[in-house]
Amino acid sequence: MNNKNKIRQISSLGYELIIIGNIATSETARLARENEFELKLAFGDKLIDSAKNLDENDILEESLKLLNEFNDTLVFPLDKKGINEALWKFADQMHTGVMAYIDDMPILRESIEISDYYLINPYEMDSRGALLVASLDGRRIMQRFEKRGIKASIIGHSMKEKKVMIYGEGIKRTLIPPK
């Protein structure tokens, strides 16, 4: 069943939002490969060699198969515009709001270091290979994925107020829609 049919069947309120995989890995890997020498001078071989090999696409197919076991899920693949855009896509498609917790978003140290170095917002970095999943029972999905050794993190929930809110470091702010 595709997302449009599920949207008609399931109320958008009460969803938990889960990220399967890690955000920003695609762009982190690309930047590490394209700027290897420069980044190794800044961070050393170990971190950059690790960053060059980040690829969430190897878990994508298995993740989609596992998600087929659940009837109450909506799947939003992350793309080159990152998690921020995916949250807005969910909110727009579901005609609901979102509360997301930045501290719960799965991001690797390599992505944090490289995004800081280039002054790039990691939440807007290419995250292809990771998935945003909406479910009425996010904990069950998270447990199923963890049993298979795949990273799954509950990062927020839907809400009645039709806006996307981000909470982190004690501050709640409204996320501006992507252009």
N, C-alpha and C positions, 0 to 999 in steps of 0.2 A: 504494500500500500504506500503511495507516495505522500509527501508532507501535506499537500493540499487536501487530500481526503481525510487524513488524520486530524487536521485543523478543524474540519467540520464536525468531527466526531468527539473531540476532546476539548473541554473548556481550557482556555489559556491560563486561567488562574490556578495557582498551586503548583506550577512547574518548578522543579529544581533544575539548575543549569550545571552541566558537567562538561569538562574539557577532557577529551581523550587525547593523550600525547602531551606535548609541550608546545607552548607558543613561541614564535619567533625563530624556530630552528632552521627553516629554509633559508631565510635571509642571513642568519648567522653563518651558516655553512658557506653560502655564496661569498659573503664578505671575507671570510677566513681564507678561502681558496684564492680569491682575486687579490688579496692584500697580505698574503702570507708573510713575506719578509718583514714588512712594516709592523705587523701585529706581533710577530715573534720577538721583535726587538722590545716591544712594549710589555708583552705578557709571558714570554718564554715559549719553548717548543711544546710542552705538554698540553697547555690549555688550547693552543691554536691547532695542534694536530687533532685533538679531540673535537674542536669546533668544525674543522673541515669535513669530518665524517658524520656530522649530525644529519640524519635523514629520517623523518617520520613516515615517509611513504612506505617503508617496509612494514609498518603496522596497520596501514590504512585498510587494506583488503581484509585482514583478519578482524579488525575492529568492526567493519561494516557487516561482516558475517555474524559476529557476536550480537550486534544490535538487532539483527533480524529475529532474535529469540524473544525480544520484548515488543509487546503490542502498543505500549503507551509512550513511545519515543518519537521525537522529531529530530532530524539530523541536519545540521548546518555545517558543511565543510568550511574550514577556515581557508582563506585565500591570501593573495599577495597584499591585501590591505589589513590583515591582522584581526585580532580578537575584537577590537573596538567596532569595526564594521560589522562583524558577525553578530554582536550583541544588538546592534541597530536593526539588522536584517530580521533577527528573531522578533524583536519588539514590533516592527512594522508588519511583518507577516501574521503575527498572532494578535495584533491590535491590543497590545498590553504594554506594561512597563517592565523594567528590569532593575534589580538591585544586584550588583556584582561586587565582590570583595577582592580587591587587588592583591591582598596578602595570600589568598588562596589560589591564585592563578599559577599554574605550573610553568615555571621558566627556569632554564638552566643557567648556571653561573657563566658559562661561555657567552650566552646571549646577553646577559646583563653587562658583562665587561665590554663586549664589542659594541653594544648599543650606546653605552656611556662614552666610549672612546670616540665614536662618530657622532655623538649628540643626536641620536635617533630615538624616538619614542618606541620602546620595545613592544608596546601594545598596538602599534600600527605597522609592525614589521611583518613581512611575508611569513605566514604560518601554515603554508600548504602541507598537508599530511596529517594535521591535527583536526579534530572535530569538536564542534560545540553541539551538545546533545541536550535536549529538553525532555524531562521525564517526570511523571508523577511520583516515581520512587527511585530517586537518584542513588540512594545508598545501595540498593540492590544491584544496580548497574555497576557502580563503583566496585563493589565486592566481587562481582563476576569478572570484571576486567583485571582486578588485582590478582585473582587466582590464576589468571593466564599470564601474569607478569607484564601487563600493559598498564602504564600510568593512567589513572583516571582520578579527577579531582572535582568535587562539587565547588563551584565558584560563585553561586548566587541563586536567585529565584525570580520568578515573575511577580509582578505586583499590579494593583489596579491602576495606579497613576501612570499615565502613558508618557513616560520619559525613561531614559536610561541613566541610572545613578551608579556611581562608583564610590566605594567606601574603602579608605585606606589611610593608615597613619593617623587615625582619629578624625579624619576629615571626610565629609560626604559632599560630593559634587555632582552636578549634572554633566553628563558626557555630551559634547556637541556632536550633532549628526555629521557623518562624513559627506564630503562634497562629491 
